[in-house]
Structure formats: structure tokens, C-alpha cells
Amino acid sequence: MIIVGGGIGGLAAALACGQAGARPQVLERAATFSEVGAGIQMGPNVTRTLHAWGLAEDLKEIGFVPRKLEAKDTQTGQIIGTLRLGQRSLDTYGAPYVTVHRADLHRVLLQKIKRSGLAELCLDSEVQAVQQHADGIQISGTNLAASLTEFSKSAAMVGADGLWSKTRQFVVTHKAPRVTGLLAYRALVPMQSVPEKLRLQDVNVWVGPRVHAVLYPVKCGEYLNLVVVVQGPPPATLDDWDHAGNKQDLEAAIGPIHADLRDMLAAVPAWRLWPLCDRPPIQGPHEMAKGRIALLGDAAHPMRPFLAQGAGMAIEDAAELARSWARADLQVEDRLQMYAQARWARNAQVQQRSIRNGQIFHLQGPLRWGRNMAMKVMGESLMDVPWLYAGP
Ligand SMILES: Cc1cc2nc3c(=O)[nH]c(=O)nc-3n(C[C@H](O)[C@H](O)[C@H](O)COP(=O)(O)OP(=O)(O)OC[C@H]3O[C@@H](n4cnc5c(N)ncnc54)[C@H](O)[C@@H]3O)c2cc1C
């Protein structure tokens, strides 16, 4: 099995499929394995899978377990809803809710693969084209080892090459991501540099007219991860998702906000800017696998980050791919179809819900007031996501 892309999705697939006996080769176009600096939240549906792969202890070392998620109004500073995480996540879903730094999670996956020798890792290897034949697959690209470009009868290929995937075109016809008109400003600051009374042990989601901000501790609580999402025109170049962000532009887009949030944002010396792109929710299994090629993670279902599940769905995909791959009684194509059948509807549901969350976060006028009232009255039952956290 060839896996194109060595991000979180590609490495998760390599680990899971390696454990299922696939002997994967990961082709990563970058010269070194690395991840851009930012945090990710992982619900119990995701940590459960990582635990099953033998990563529970690693996760304890790199993760932070927030006590709760608090939703606050950007204008009034009032808490409008609380979802208990910490012990409740363990009691209700049997696994923790954890925040991590992406680079730490990526490193842990990489170390596990290297120690186990379960997969071959090839850097500086960019895949450009793939040809699918009835009885095998042929790939071409830059710097690929000769053995890979030879026609191989038994090979399957997994496209885990992210939002701007080159492998997607070999599975779906409408392939381009769409620009959402939303910009994510991201930063990571030492918790010490945040005003003492505002230092966090929790996930805070500030929601307001045309803006929301998500803040949570990472690196065992030593750093604060901040993401502020506003409306705005994207930078001229889109296919690199990490740009320098301008503080004045951000302040102008946010408008007036409560002093606590303003003081937290003031602790940030420099912002990174990520223009948000996605694709419409997946329509069926045919968008996740075709013949001997399967798509996984952002290559298959890039989503808005408003349910904090993009990497989570890539990890769930990887677990399902390994389960399907283990069906040695089936042909390769049938195993990949089985994977696509098992995954497409859940990924579509998460994509859809992420879009809806973004709309709810940014409500204004009477709708904003209605949202706040509903969250106050219905509380945790409105914020919990049992169909998601209980797992696929
Ligand atoms: C603001 C923001 C906040 C987010 N927060 C969360 C969160 O809290 N929780 C969560 O679960 N998710 C979150 N996400 C989503 C998450 O970051 C992504 O869904 C996830 O990283 C996708 O992983 P991936 O491996 O599919 O793709 P990528 O991380 O993009 O990896 C793709 C890899 O493929 C390589 N590659 C590309 N093309 C080729 C090629 N032709 N040949 C070889 N290699 C190639 C790339 O170099 C890269 O290493 C967030 C996203 C954003 C933008």
C-alpha cells in the first residue's frame, strides 16, 4: 500500500494499516517530516482510537485535559453555556477530551511508526500522477524510488495529501476546494505571558457578530493556543495555508469586544493567517474510493474547523481503512469500497455540522439573542455531541 502524504492523516493510516499487516510506504513531498505550529482539540472519539493504537501514555505526556468548554459572548463576556469535559468525558464516553500541539501528535505517530518498523517512510517524494489499471496501479512524480514507479499488481494507493490534494482528481471529478470567505488568525503564546487572571485551564469559545475565538491550553498547559475567525478576503496565494497575519487587519475585522478577550488577544506578539477552505459535504462512497485508490483526511473531506474534528476524522478514517484492509478474503478494490461505505456518511455529517456551527457562532441581532437564550436554557444538552463522541 502506498500512502501519499505524511501529515497526521497519512501517518495515522501508516500506523493503523501497518498494524493490520499492510506494509505501507509513505511518500511525503517535504524534505523533513514536520507540522506547522498550532493546537488541535481531540474528542473522545479520537483519543479512543489513539489509545487502541497503543498511544495512551504518549498522549498523557503531550496532552492537556481541559475541565470544561465554556461558550462566552464576545460583547458581554457572559458565559452562555458550559460543557463539562475532564472526568465527564471519561464517564460518558470512556475516553478523555484532550488538547495537543499538532507537532507533538505528529511526532508521537512518527516515533511509533519508526520504532515498530511497520511502514517505510520516504521524504522528498512528490506524487504527480497516478494511473489505475485493472490489475494494479502506477504512480509518477519527483524523486520517487524506481521500485515505486514500476507497475505493481498488488498495490493500492491512499491519497492523504491534504486540502490541495493531487490524488483527489483520480477519484472525484469536481476536485477544487472552495474559498469560504473566512480567515483564521492563529497564535501560540506562553501561558505566562497571558494576564494572570485570564490564564486558562479550559477551552473557551467566544462567539459574536461575524467573529468567534477559540482558546485552549496545549503542551501540558504551558502554552495557550488561540484561533480567531473573521470574515475577510483571502491572501493572493491560497495553496500554502500558512501566511503572516497582520494585527491591525485582525483588530479591524473583530470590532469592539469584551475587555477579557481583548486583553487575551493583546498577549499575542505575532499572528499566523490561515484562509479557510473546504469542500461541500461528501455525497457518497464514490467520493472516497475508486478502484485501488482511496482518499483519507482532508484529501477526501476538507472541512471548516468549527467542530474541531478535521484531524479527528482523518484518524477515524485511518482506523476504518485498517479494519477493511485486514479483510484478506476480499479483493483490494472491495476492501477500499468497504472503507468508503463505512466512512462517507459520518464524514459528510461532520462537514455539515461544522458549517452549521460556524453560522451559529457568528449570529447577530435577535438571532444572537435567541442563540444565547437557547444555550442558557438547554445548557449541556445543546453543546454535547453524543453521535460524534460515542464514535462511529
Ligand atoms: C484553524 C484550524 C483549526 C483546526 N482545529 C482542529 C482541531 O481542533 N481538531 C481537529 O481534529 N482538526 C482541526 N483542524 C483540521 C486539521 O488540522 C486537518 O483536518 C488535518 O490536519 C488534516 O490532516 P491531513 O493529514 O489529512 O492533511 P495535511 O495535514 O494537509 O497533510 C497532507 C500532507 O501531504 C503532503 N503532500 C501534499 N501533496 C503531496 C504530494 N503530491 N506528494 C506527496 N506528499 C504530498 C503534505 O506535505 C502534507 O504533509 C483545524 C484546521 C484549521 C485550519
PDBQT file of the ligand as one rigid body, heavy atoms in Angstrom, charges set to zero:
ROOT
HETATM    1  C1  LIG A 401      -7.817  26.865  12.045  1.00  0.00    +0.000 C 
HETATM    2  C2  LIG A 401      -7.884  25.363  12.092  1.00  0.00    +0.000 A 
HETATM    3  C3  LIG A 401      -8.134  24.719  13.295  1.00  0.00    +0.000 A 
HETATM    4  C4  LIG A 401      -8.252  23.332  13.345  1.00  0.00    +0.000 A 
HETATM    5  N1  LIG A 401      -8.508  22.723  14.542  1.00  0.00    +0.000 NA
HETATM    6  C5  LIG A 401      -8.685  21.387  14.583  1.00  0.00    +0.000 A 
HETATM    7  C6  LIG A 401      -8.995  20.727  15.815  1.00  0.00    +0.000 A 
HETATM    8  O1  LIG A 401      -9.102  21.357  16.869  1.00  0.00    +0.000 OA
HETATM    9  N2  LIG A 401      -9.181  19.377  15.792  1.00  0.00    +0.000 N 
HETATM   10  C7  LIG A 401      -9.053  18.637  14.637  1.00  0.00    +0.000 A 
HETATM   11  O2  LIG A 401      -9.223  17.415  14.682  1.00  0.00    +0.000 OA
HETATM   12  N3  LIG A 401      -8.750  19.245  13.460  1.00  0.00    +0.000 NA
HETATM   13  C8  LIG A 401      -8.570  20.581  13.405  1.00  0.00    +0.000 A 
HETATM   14  N4  LIG A 401      -8.257  21.184  12.225  1.00  0.00    +0.000 N 
HETATM   15  C9  LIG A 401      -8.193  20.369  10.987  1.00  0.00    +0.000 C 
HETATM   16  C10 LIG A 401      -6.880  19.600  10.843  1.00  0.00    +0.000 C 
HETATM   17  O3  LIG A 401      -5.788  20.473  11.012  1.00  0.00    +0.000 OA
HETATM   18  C11 LIG A 401      -6.823  18.947   9.475  1.00  0.00    +0.000 C 
HETATM   19  O4  LIG A 401      -8.066  18.363   9.166  1.00  0.00    +0.000 OA
HETATM   20  C12 LIG A 401      -5.761  17.844   9.456  1.00  0.00    +0.000 C 
HETATM   21  O5  LIG A 401      -4.511  18.358   9.804  1.00  0.00    +0.000 OA
HETATM   22  C13 LIG A 401      -5.694  17.189   8.081  1.00  0.00    +0.000 C 
HETATM   23  O6  LIG A 401      -4.658  16.260   8.062  1.00  0.00    +0.000 OA
HETATM   24  P1  LIG A 401      -4.238  15.533   6.709  1.00  0.00    +0.000 P 
HETATM   25  O7  LIG A 401      -3.128  14.606   7.067  1.00  0.00    +0.000 OA
HETATM   26  O8  LIG A 401      -5.439  14.989   6.038  1.00  0.00    +0.000 OA
HETATM   27  O9  LIG A 401      -3.698  16.694   5.761  1.00  0.00    +0.000 OA
HETATM   28  P2  LIG A 401      -2.392  17.607   5.906  1.00  0.00    +0.000 P 
HETATM   29  O10 LIG A 401      -2.110  17.895   7.334  1.00  0.00    +0.000 OA
HETATM   30  O11 LIG A 401      -2.584  18.760   4.998  1.00  0.00    +0.000 OA
HETATM   31  O12 LIG A 401      -1.203  16.689   5.363  1.00  0.00    +0.000 OA
HETATM   32  C14 LIG A 401      -1.004  16.442   3.991  1.00  0.00    +0.000 C 
HETATM   33  C15 LIG A 401       0.452  16.012   3.771  1.00  0.00    +0.000 C 
HETATM   34  O13 LIG A 401       0.592  15.600   2.416  1.00  0.00    +0.000 OA
HETATM   35  C16 LIG A 401       1.797  16.148   1.874  1.00  0.00    +0.000 C 
HETATM   36  N5  LIG A 401       1.583  16.244   0.399  1.00  0.00    +0.000 N 
HETATM   37  C17 LIG A 401       0.748  17.088  -0.258  1.00  0.00    +0.000 A 
HETATM   38  N6  LIG A 401       0.771  16.854  -1.579  1.00  0.00    +0.000 NA
HETATM   39  C18 LIG A 401       1.640  15.820  -1.780  1.00  0.00    +0.000 A 
HETATM   40  C19 LIG A 401       2.094  15.105  -2.918  1.00  0.00    +0.000 A 
HETATM   41  N7  LIG A 401       1.619  15.403  -4.152  1.00  0.00    +0.000 N 
HETATM   42  N8  LIG A 401       3.009  14.083  -2.767  1.00  0.00    +0.000 NA
HETATM   43  C20 LIG A 401       3.454  13.776  -1.515  1.00  0.00    +0.000 A 
HETATM   44  N9  LIG A 401       3.076  14.422  -0.391  1.00  0.00    +0.000 NA
HETATM   45  C21 LIG A 401       2.171  15.429  -0.501  1.00  0.00    +0.000 A 
HETATM   46  C22 LIG A 401       1.931  17.490   2.579  1.00  0.00    +0.000 C 
HETATM   47  O14 LIG A 401       3.261  17.967   2.543  1.00  0.00    +0.000 OA
HETATM   48  C23 LIG A 401       1.434  17.144   3.992  1.00  0.00    +0.000 C 
HETATM   49  O15 LIG A 401       2.499  16.668   4.793  1.00  0.00    +0.000 OA
HETATM   50  C24 LIG A 401      -8.101  22.567  12.157  1.00  0.00    +0.000 A 
HETATM   51  C25 LIG A 401      -7.832  23.214  10.948  1.00  0.00    +0.000 A 
HETATM   52  C26 LIG A 401      -7.727  24.591  10.907  1.00  0.00    +0.000 A 
HETATM   53  C27 LIG A 401      -7.441  25.267   9.592  1.00  0.00    +0.000 C 
ENDROOT
TORSDOF 0
